[in-house]
Amino acid sequence: MTAAQSAEELLDALGPPPSLNLAATSLFLDLDGTIAPLEPVPQDVGPDPDRRRLLDALRAGLGGRLAIVSGRTLADLDRVLESRIPALGAVHGLVMRSADGQVSQATGAGPLREALADIRAFAAADRGLLVEDKGAAVSLHYRGAPGAAAAACDVVRRLAARLGLRAQQGDMVIELRADGPDKGGAVAAFMAEAPFAGRTPIFVGDDLTDEDGFRAARRLGGYGVIASARRPTDASYALGGVEGVRAWLAAPVRQAA
């Protein structure tokens, strides 16, 4: 069985999610690979007029119950989203901004400064490797150097063990991060406060780190939707990539217009 066949069978087995009921939902979206295409260099993803219009309409229809939960930093999310989404879970939940603009950040990132120098020294040997300093985490991207994946992961995991940090695997990236909330923790935190509380949480994502969000949504009475069915998942439903996600999100917006 080929990888493509396996992904197609997984997509068929899960099936698409039901139509989105805006009045009953608190919606949580990953960014890259979910509502924005994956790019080899994260900074290549920028503002997009069609995405902006869709998110503006969704936020209005949801009564503000829309949050983006991503591995990107708060500043980078604001850059890509043009500062139009108040509620953000950045750096996989280590940095949070509530719907009313209050920002909180997990502590304990001190050892990351020591690790950053080691990771940069390792990455200097291969131009395809990219180091991203997020403050509360350091990401080592190997999308541009897939042959270095095993060595990159080994370096980060060794540093995590030595410094008492966490190594977190993603899509062609491994991240060294401080202890603290993950994407599931971000969903739980948002669901405990206005305007998200009291609605059904739905988390849409594609990355390995989004599995925490899927599980949290299910625990809280909702469900997860995987944007690209490439692996076994805790999501309840699947869509066919970024375009499939956008089409599903746009359907209730068109009906309300």
KEVEXSE-239413 format. One record per atom (N, C-alpha, C, CB): z, y, x; residue in one letter. Coordinates in pm, whole numbers, plus 50000, padded with zeros to 5 digits. Last residue first. Glycine has a CB too. Example, Ala and Ser with C-alpha at 12.3 -4.5 7.8 and 13.67 -1.06 7.14 Angstrom:
BEGIN
507084977551285S507144989451367S507875000351290S505724994051408S507804943151319A507804955051230A507804967051320A509054955351131A
This chain:
BEGIN
504565348047487A503815360647493A503135363847359A502765359947605A505615323047469A506455334047423A505695347247416A507655335547515A503655307547582Q503955305547440Q504775317147384Q504725292347420Q503765315947848R502565318747768R502855317447619R501415309147807R506275305747911V506045320147923V504835324047840V505845324248070V505975278447895P506805285147793P506645300347797P508285281647813P504035275348120A503745271447981A504645278347879A503875256447966A504915281048376A504155291448304A503985288248157A502805293248368A506105257948470L506935269848450L506225280248364L507305276048583L503835241548488W504945237648400W505835249748369W505775226448465W502355255548680A501795253448546A502895250048446A500725242348548A504035253848902R503725266948844R503185265548702R502715274548931R504005226148948V505255233148916V504955246348847V506095235549044V501305222249012G501895215548896G503185222148852G502145201048928G501115237349244E500335241349125E500875234848999E498865237649143E502845222849415V503125236849379V502375240949253V502745246049495V502995188549286G502875198949387G503105212949331G501525198349450G503115175149013G502115173249118G501945185049210G500815170149056G506475164248933L505285172248909L504365171149030L505655187148881L508915142648783A508085146748896A506895154948847A507585134448975A512415135848704Y511015138148669Y510245142748793Y510885148548554Y514865132348814S514555124748693S513085125448656S515385129648577S515745128049159A515175136049051A514845126848933A513905143749098A516455112749368D517415113449258D516935122549147D518755118349310D513775092449510T514445105049481T515485103449371T513435115549443T511375080149747P512415077649647P513295089949631P513265065349686P508585102849799R509645093949847R510545090349731R510455100449963R506895121549699R506485115049824R507465104549871R506315125349932R506085140549461A506715127349465A506225119449586A506415119549336A506935172549448S505905164249509S506505150549537S505345170749641S509045183049309A507755190049303A506625181649360A507845203049378A511285167549094I510735168049229I509315173449223I510765154049297I513865179348905V512415177148902V511905178249045V511685187648807V517015169348765G516185174248873G514725170748853G516675168749005G519155179848491Y518325170348565Y517565177348676Y517355163348471Y522375182748338G520955185748341G520175175248419G520715199348400G525095178348360G524455176448231G522985179548225G525135184448132G526125179348609L526485190248520L525735189748387L526235203448587L524955158448744R526405157948718R526825168148614R527175160348848R522325168848762R522595157248677R524095156248643R522115144448745R522715189648945A522205192648811A522505181148715A520685195348815A523515174749170A524435184249107A523995187448964A524525197149190A521195160249229R522415153149191R523405162449121R523075146949315R519395180949294F519105171849183F520385165049134F518075161349227F520705192149517G520535200049396G520245191349275G519425210049414G520445171349698D521785175949661D521735184049533D522405184349775D517675170749725E518335159549658E519755163249617E518345147249749E516845191249882D516905193849739D517545182349662D515515196449685D516575181550135T517795189050106T517935192249957T517825201950186T514005170850123L515145161750128L516445169050092L515265155450267L512085191449890D512565187450022D513705177450012D512995199750101D511405201249641D510555190749700D511145184549826D509205196449732D512675211149314G512505212149458G511665200849512G513855212349528G514535223649053V513195219549092V513035221649242V512105227449013V517065217248823F516775220648963F515405215048999F517875214949059F518665229148544I517465221948590I517175226848732I516225224348493I521515229048338P520925231848469P519715223048499P521965230048578P521945243248025T521585230748093T520945233848227T520625222348006T524705266847990R523345262147967R523095249348047R522305273148006R527245274648066G527015271247926G525605267047892G527365282747843G526515298648320A527445289548255A527055287148109A528865295048262A524825319548407F524355305648411F525215296148328F524305300848553F525305346248451P524945342348315P524605327448301P523785350648267P528745336748499A527705342848416A526535346848505A528265355148339A529615305648669E529695320048644E528565324648554E529665327648776E529205279848734A530585283448698A530715298248662A531515280248812A526665277148825M526945272448690M528355275848643M526725257448683M526885285949092F526195294348995F526575290348852F524665293249014F528275263749197A528865277049200A528205286349099A528745283049341A526435242749158A527745242249093A528395256049088A528665232449165A524345251649327V524115250049183V525445250249108V523365236749154V525675250649575A525155263349524A524935262649373A523845267149595A526165223649600G527295232749589G526875246249535G527975234549723G523535215149631G524295210949515G525505219749493G524735196649530G522925226149877K522235231249759K522925227049630K520785226549758K526235228050021D524825224850030D524155230249903D524595209350046D528995245950176P528215241650059P526785237750096P528185252649955P530055233850504G530125242650388G529225237650278G529755256850426G529705236250858D530155229050740D530265238850625D531515221850766D526665249551000A528115249250984A528465240750862A528705263650969A523875230651125R524515240251037R526025238851039R524005238650895R520695224351232L522085223651274L522825234551197L522245225451430L517955206851100E518755218951103E520175215651149E518785225750965E514605198051141I515995193751142I516845206051169I516255182451247I511495193150975V512475202151036V513815195151039V512565215750958V509825179950802M509315183750934M510215194151002M507895189250922M511965186550564D510555182950571D509975188550701D509775188350446D515195178750708G514335184350605G512915179550623G514395199550606G518525169250785Q517085166450795Q516345173050679Q516825151250796Q521125183450953Q520565181850820Q519045180650830Q520945193850728Q524145179851119A522685179151133A522115175850996A522255168451241A527025200151151R526255190651069R524785191451104R526455193450919R529465200751422L528585206851323L527865196051243L527575216451390L530915194651652G531555193851521G530785200951411G532935199451528G529655193751893L530225206651853L530905206351716L529155217051852L528695167851926R529515173852031R530265186151982R528645177652149R527205162651697A528345154151728A529285160851829A527855140651783A525255182751720A526135182451604A527395174351633A525405176751483A523955175051954L524695187751951L525675188051834L523715199551940L522805151251863R523765150851973R524605163651976R523035148952107R521075161451668R522175152651628R523225151451738R521635138851592R519285176251826V520115183051726V521295174351685V519285186851603V518115155951985V518805167352046V519765173851946V517775177852095V516955139251789D517995134151878D518805145551940D517375125351988D515025155651676C516135151151594C517295146051680C515675140151498C513325158351899A513955170151837A515175166051756A512935177551748A512485132051942A513275138852045A513995150951988A512375143252162A511065127451703A512205118951739A513095125951841A511725105451795A509035148051707A510025146851601A511265139151644A509405140251480A506905152551869A508215155651926A509345153651825A508225169951976A504645148451722G504975138551824G506345140651886G503925138751931G504375171551569P504945159451508P505315148651608P503975153851409P504375201051600A504485191551711A505095178551659A505345197451826A504445216851379G503365219251473G503385209951593G503415233251520G506765207651262R505515205751189R504315207651282R505425215551070R509295210751360Y508355203351442Y507075199951366Y508995190551493Y511915234251382H510725229851309H509785222451404H510005241851243H515155236851373L514165232951472L512985226651397L514755223051579L517455261751272S516445251951235S515485249551351S515675256551112S520815268151243V519675269251335V518695258151299V520125268351487V523055287851040A522365275451074A521255278551174A521775268750946A524015312450995A524905301450958A524265287850987A525265302350811A521655324051146G523035328851146G524005317651118G523205339751043G519225312751175K519565317551042K520995322751034K519375306450941K516645309951392D518065313251389D518395319551254D518455322851507D514375286051454E514665296651358E516185298451351E514075293251216E511915274751674V513345276251650V513565288151557V514125278051785V509295252151685L509695265551642L511185265451612L508895270051517L506835235651883L508175236051825L508575250551794L509195229551921L504475238252018G504415235151875G505765235351806G503795221751856G505005241352284R504645253452209R504585250952059R503305258752257R507625227352446D506505223852358D506205235852269D506825211152272D509775236352592A508895226652657A507665223152574A509655214152689A511355251752432A510475258752526A509485249352594A511305265852632A513095235352295A511845239152230A510865245852325A512125248452114A515275233952477F514495221952444F513135225852388F515255213152343F516135260552466A515695254852594A514865242352570A516915251452682A516885262452198R515775270652247R515245265152380R516215285352264R519055245052200I517895241852117I516675249852164I518185244851969I520825258552372D520345245152406D519085241552328D521445234752380D521265282252228A520665282852362A520105269252402A521695287452465A522505272251995L521215279251987L520525279552123L521405293451935L525015262552057A523945253052034A522575259652038A524155246151901A526495286252071E526355277852190E525175268352175E527655269752216E526295294351808R525775303251913R525585295352043R526735315251937R527575274651664L526115275251657L525545284151767L525675280351520L530325278251679P529685269151774P528155269351771P530145255351748P530655297151447G530805300751588G530115291451687G532235301351622G530655293051176A529365291951244A529445294851393A528385301251180A532785295650997G532765284351090G531455282451163G533075272051017G532215302750643T532655306050779T532485293950869T534125310850779T529745311750400A530665301950457A531015306050600A530045287750455A529635342050218Q529085333750325Q530155324250377Q528545342550440Q528495361949942S529545354450010S528895345250112S530415346349908S527805390949754V527375381749860V528585375149922V526535389349969V526965401749430Q528045399049524Q527605388349625Q529325394449448Q525055406049230G524835411749362G525925409249465G524665425949349G525235392948993D525655406948993D525635413149132D527045408148934D524455367449057A523555375348971A523955389948966A523545369648830A525365363349406S525485360849263S524545370049185S526935362849216S524315348549691R524355361549624R524335358949474R523145370849668R525485329649967M525245330749824M525235345349780M526305322949745M525015307550226V525075321850192V524655323150046V524135330550287V524855280250212L525885286050298L526055301050275L525545283550444L522705271150065G523965273249995G525075278950081G524415260649938G520555269650242H520995257450174H522365259050107H521055245950272H520155296950298V520605287850404V521255275350340V521605295050501V521045310049970A520295310150096A520925300550196A520245324450156A520665314049651G521425305049736G520645303349865G521695291249667G520615343149452L520015335349560L521055326449627L519355344649664L519925365149204A520735353349233A520025344449335A521025345449103A517875385549184P519225388549233P519975376149281P520025395349124P514655388849270I515545378549215I516955381149268I515045364149254I513225408049401R513165408349255R514095398049190R511745406049210R512545412349669S513875416549619S513955417049467S514215430249674S510195398749725E510135413149703E511415418449636E508925416549617E510225373249810L510335375349666L510375390049627L511565368449613L510105376050087V509065368350018V509045371449869V509295353250039V512415392250133R511085396150181R509995389250101R510925392750332R514475377250021D514165390349962D512785395250008D515235400650001D514355355750199L514065353650057L513725366949990L515265347049987L515145368850431D513785363550423D513405360550279D513655350850508D517785375750374A516805386350403A515375381250388A517015391850544A518925350050342L518925359650232L517855370350254L520295366150217L516895324150492T517975333850492T517855343150371T517965342050622T515945292150345R515675304950410R516905314050405R514485311850343R516425270050193G516935269950329G516725283150401G516305259050406G517355279449855S516405276649962S517115275750096S515315287249967S517155287049531V518065280249623V517215274249734V518925269149548V517015312549300I516255305649404I517255300049504I515225315349474I517785312948954A518225314549093A517275306949183A519685309449113A518095325748636L517145320548734L517705323348873L515735327048716L518995338448390R519515325648440R518495318648532R519885316448323R518065361148267G518635362648400G519125349748462G519755372248395G516955351448031G518115360248023G518825361748156G519075355247920G514635337548049L515865330048070L517125338848058L515825323548207L512695357148024G512835347147919G514115339247927G511675337847924G513085370948268A513285377748141A513515367648028A512075386648109A512445350748448R513785356748452R514085364048321R513905366548572R509755346248381L510765335748365L512165341748359L510675325648479L508555370348452A508525365948312A509575355248286A507135360548277A509065370548727D509545381648644D509615377148497D508615394048659D507695347348805L509155347848817L509745359248734L509555349548963L505015355348748L505605343548686L507125344148690L505115330848754L504675377648914R504565379248769R505215367448696R503085380448728R505035365249168R505925376049124R505885377448972R505525389249191R502875347649176R504235342249175R505225352749125R504635337249316R500785366649181D500875357149071D502285351049061D499835345949088D501325380949424P501365387649293P501505377949177P500115395849274P503525372449677D502335367649605D502355373549464D502285351849601D504855377250007P504775380549864P503465375949804P504955395549843P504445348750233G504795362450199G504735364750049G503885372250269G504535327050499V504705328150353V505175342250321V505715317450299V504725329250770D503385330750711D503435331250559D502495319250757D507275322950846Q506975337150825Q505585339550769Q507125344650955Q507145294950892P507755300250769P507415314850741P509235298750777P504265279250990V505215289451034V505815295950910V504525300151127V502855261250828P503405256750957P504445266351014P502285255151058P503865262650481E503075268050591E503685263350724E503005283650585E503715251750147L504275249950280L503325255650384L504565235050308L503425275549878P502895264749961P503615263950095P501395266649984P506005280449637A505175286249744A504665274849831A505995296649830A507465265349473I506735276349409I505925284249511I507705285749335I507585242649661T507915241949519T507205252749440T509425243049498T507155247249922G506735234249872G507015232349724G507425223449948G509835269749929D508725263750003D508415249549954D509035263450152D512015272049714L510865280849738L509705273249801L511255292549828L513745257249434D513485258449577D512255267549593D513265244249644D515365269949149L514105266549214L514225267549365L512985275749165L517025265648850F517205266848994F515955261649064F518485259249041F517945278248536L516885272748620L517125276048767L515525278048576L519465269448247S519725276948371S518835270448477S521275276748413S518325268447905T518255264248046T518815274548142T516815261348082T517765274347645A518835264547670A519065261847818A518515251647600A515625291647632A516885295947572A518055286947610A516745296347421A513485277347747L514075288547818L515445292347763L513155300547812L512685246247789N513295254047681N514065265547746N514245245147591N509815231647909L510965239647946L511425248147828L510635248648067L508935198747812S508645213047811S509935220947834S507985217247678S510105172748036P509815178447904P509515193347916P510995176047807P508375163548345P509545167748268P509155172548129P510305178848342P506255134448398P506505148848398P507735152248316P505285156348343P507235104148576G506645111448466G506985126248472G507095105648336G508085082948743L509025093148697L508495100548574L509305103148808L505795067248779A507035060948735A508015071248680A507675053348849A503885085248876D503675078948746D504975073148691D502615068048756D505045091249124L504795102049028L504645096248888L503545110049067L504945065949240L506245072249215L506105083349113L506835077749346L502185062449259E502955053349175E504325059249142E503115039749243E501585082649442E500995083049308E501775074149212E499525078649313E502975073949669A503345086649606A502815087449464A502815098449689A501525050349719S502945049749692S503415062349621S503735047749821S498985059949775Q499185051449659Q500655050949620Q498655037349687Q499555074050012A499035081249896A499245073149769A497535084449916A500345053650183A501315063950147A500865071450022A501525073850264A499095021550063T499025033650143T500075043550097T497625039950134T500004988050084M500005000050000M500005012550088M501235000149905M
